[in-house]
Amino acid sequence: VYVAPLESPGSDRRFAIQFADVSEKAMAEKALLRAIEYERKAGARLRSLDGMKDSLISSVSHELRTPLAGILGYSEMLLDGDGGPLTTNQAEMIGIIERSGQRLSRIVGDLLTMSQIETAPSRADTEWLDPVAVTRAVCAELRPLAEAKTHHLALLATESEIDGIRAVPDDIHKIITNLIANAIKYTPDGGTVEVTVRVADAMTYIDVVDNGIGIAAEDHQRVFGQFYRATTGDDAPSGTGLGLAIVDGLVRRNGGFISIDSEIGRGTRMTVSFALMHNPELGDRAPTSAVSLGRGRGRGRGRGRA
């Protein structure tokens, strides 16, 4: 009910009275409040379930590690002859068990990483890191993988321009490992994988460029989702779909950024970047160094786009 005085001659007092049915408005407001409350409770429930999921994955992953260690340990002992001589068939079967155990161990490790990825690191967890040294170490570790596919794996870095980054050492190592391993995996035999460490605009950039099968434009953001695998053809290597999700999470965990530039048939460029920081503990650096690791039969088809 709305009441308003009206101007009137003389001493008469007149008012305008308006009646309005606001029941629909009141009902709409109540419905909105109920919806907001429902959404709040649903959000809290989802966060609780997400926490329970991470806790379950972490617990199961830890529980699986112990029997896996036994499987891998005894497989290695048998292959070394600690249980007595093996026939050729026996050695081959035990080798399959060991390789399958190693693959399962990597999957368990990835699941454990995913369950911990949203936890912000404390300063005690971080260290001053030389990105060139870390990248060089990863390239050396992955050299046998590149040679097995006759790839040309090259590391290019201008060391004199790079001070350092502050991050969790294991995170940076895993980021670079996953990116290079992915490039090797999804590049046909005899291809090229180039890794560059550079500085621009007060940022340290690590580029991993391959001339492999590439990723369609519509999949560029989806590939960073958990368990998502881009559709790249029937002959594409198998995987769990966790590799790039882990990279994305670890990059964000350490305050960095990741980008992708790729198209089908022309290869892929993955770039991660971190804020460049001055580390007074680092001494003088050598000039530009180019290290070539693992030269195969050829360089493959064209390159990924810059």
Solvent accessible surface area in square Angstrom, and as a share of the most:
residue,aa,sasa,rsa
1,V,119,0.68
2,Y,130,0.50
3,V,92,0.53
4,A,50,0.39
5,P,105,0.66
6,L,92,0.46
7,E,179,0.80
8,S,31,0.20
9,P,109,0.69
10,G,77,0.74
11,S,107,0.69
12,D,87,0.45
13,R,197,0.72
14,R,136,0.50
15,F,98,0.41
16,A,42,0.32
17,I,101,0.51
18,Q,112,0.50
19,F,156,0.65
20,A,48,0.37
21,D,123,0.64
22,V,81,0.46
23,S,56,0.36
24,E,138,0.62
25,K,131,0.55
26,A,39,0.30
27,M,131,0.59
28,A,61,0.47
29,E,88,0.39
30,K,123,0.52
31,A,44,0.34
32,L,108,0.54
33,L,119,0.59
34,R,156,0.57
35,A,56,0.43
36,I,94,0.48
37,E,70,0.31
38,Y,161,0.61
39,E,123,0.55
40,R,138,0.50
41,K,119,0.50
42,A,35,0.27
43,G,20,0.19
44,A,42,0.33
45,R,142,0.52
46,L,119,0.59
47,R,163,0.60
48,S,54,0.35
49,L,71,0.35
50,D,69,0.36
51,G,40,0.38
52,M,116,0.52
53,K,86,0.36
54,D,34,0.18
55,S,69,0.45
56,L,114,0.57
57,I,43,0.22
58,S,25,0.16
59,S,59,0.38
60,V,69,0.40
61,S,2,0.01
62,H,92,0.41
63,E,125,0.56
64,L,68,0.34
65,R,114,0.42
66,T,103,0.60
67,P,71,0.44
68,L,8,0.04
69,A,65,0.50
70,G,31,0.29
71,I,82,0.42
72,L,38,0.19
73,G,30,0.29
74,Y,145,0.55
75,S,6,0.04
76,E,96,0.43
77,M,88,0.39
78,L,67,0.33
79,L,66,0.33
80,D,103,0.53
81,G,37,0.36
82,D,97,0.50
83,G,61,0.59
84,G,24,0.23
85,P,138,0.87
86,L,57,0.28
87,T,80,0.46
88,T,114,0.66
89,N,103,0.53
90,Q,80,0.35
91,A,37,0.28
92,E,104,0.47
93,M,110,0.49
94,I,21,0.11
95,G,8,0.07
96,I,86,0.44
97,I,88,0.44
98,E,33,0.15
99,R,142,0.52
100,S,63,0.41
101,G,6,0.06
102,Q,76,0.34
103,R,123,0.45
104,L,79,0.39
105,S,43,0.28
106,R,148,0.54
107,I,40,0.20
108,V,2,0.01
109,G,16,0.15
110,D,32,0.17
111,L,48,0.24
112,L,11,0.06
113,T,22,0.13
114,M,21,0.09
115,S,16,0.10
116,Q,86,0.38
117,I,11,0.06
118,E,127,0.57
119,T,87,0.51
120,A,85,0.66
121,P,32,0.20
122,S,60,0.38
123,R,168,0.61
124,A,99,0.76
125,D,70,0.36
126,T,20,0.12
127,E,93,0.42
128,W,70,0.25
129,L,18,0.09
130,D,31,0.16
131,P,0,0.00
132,V,0,0.00
133,A,47,0.36
134,V,26,0.15
135,T,0,0.00
136,R,78,0.28
137,A,45,0.35
138,V,0,0.00
139,C,0,0.00
140,A,56,0.43
141,E,99,0.44
142,L,20,0.10
143,R,110,0.40
144,P,86,0.54
145,L,80,0.40
146,A,0,0.00
147,E,81,0.36
148,A,80,0.62
149,K,48,0.20
150,T,29,0.17
151,H,0,0.00
152,H,13,0.06
153,L,0,0.00
154,A,10,0.08
155,L,2,0.01
156,L,73,0.36
157,A,3,0.02
158,T,39,0.22
159,E,21,0.09
160,S,67,0.44
161,E,102,0.46
162,I,3,0.02
163,D,42,0.22
164,G,0,0.00
165,I,2,0.01
166,R,56,0.20
167,A,2,0.01
168,V,18,0.10
169,P,39,0.25
170,D,111,0.57
171,D,13,0.07
172,I,1,0.00
173,H,64,0.28
174,K,64,0.27
175,I,1,0.00
176,I,0,0.00
177,T,32,0.18
178,N,26,0.14
179,L,4,0.02
180,I,0,0.00
181,A,27,0.21
182,N,41,0.21
183,A,6,0.05
184,I,1,0.00
185,K,71,0.30
186,Y,55,0.21
187,T,2,0.01
188,P,56,0.35
189,D,84,0.44
190,G,6,0.06
191,G,2,0.02
192,T,10,0.06
193,V,0,0.00
194,E,34,0.15
195,V,0,0.00
196,T,38,0.22
197,V,1,0.00
198,R,87,0.32
199,V,37,0.21
200,A,37,0.29
201,D,133,0.69
202,A,71,0.55
203,M,37,0.17
204,T,0,0.00
205,Y,46,0.18
206,I,0,0.00
207,D,2,0.01
208,V,3,0.02
209,V,20,0.11
210,D,12,0.06
211,N,7,0.04
212,G,0,0.00
213,I,41,0.21
214,G,4,0.04
215,I,24,0.12
216,A,18,0.14
217,A,77,0.60
218,E,114,0.51
219,D,7,0.04
220,H,28,0.12
221,Q,136,0.60
222,R,133,0.48
223,V,9,0.05
224,F,26,0.11
225,G,32,0.30
226,Q,92,0.41
227,F,122,0.51
228,Y,72,0.27
229,R,97,0.35
230,A,22,0.17
231,T,117,0.68
232,T,31,0.18
233,G,44,0.42
234,D,158,0.82
235,D,132,0.69
236,A,26,0.20
237,P,44,0.27
238,S,84,0.54
239,G,29,0.28
240,T,47,0.28
241,G,15,0.14
242,L,2,0.01
243,G,23,0.22
244,L,18,0.09
245,A,6,0.05
246,I,0,0.00
247,V,0,0.00
248,D,25,0.13
249,G,4,0.03
250,L,4,0.02
251,V,0,0.00
252,R,133,0.49
253,R,57,0.21
254,N,21,0.11
255,G,56,0.54
256,G,6,0.06
257,F,134,0.56
258,I,33,0.17
259,S,62,0.40
260,I,24,0.12
261,D,34,0.18
262,S,1,0.01
263,E,57,0.26
264,I,95,0.48
265,G,36,0.35
266,R,118,0.43
267,G,0,0.00
268,T,11,0.06
269,R,54,0.20
270,M,14,0.06
271,T,14,0.08
272,V,0,0.00
273,S,9,0.06
274,F,7,0.03
275,A,49,0.38
276,L,50,0.25
277,M,82,0.37
278,H,129,0.58
279,N,4,0.02
280,P,103,0.65
281,E,141,0.63
282,L,55,0.27
283,G,60,0.58
284,D,155,0.80
285,R,58,0.21
286,A,59,0.46
287,P,105,0.66
288,T,92,0.54
289,S,29,0.19
290,A,74,0.57
291,V,46,0.26
292,S,60,0.39
293,L,19,0.10
294,G,7,0.07
295,R,155,0.57
296,G,23,0.22
297,R,191,0.70
298,G,31,0.30
299,R,123,0.45
300,G,52,0.50
301,R,135,0.49
302,G,52,0.50
303,R,146,0.53
304,G,9,0.08
305,R,89,0.32
306,A,108,0.84
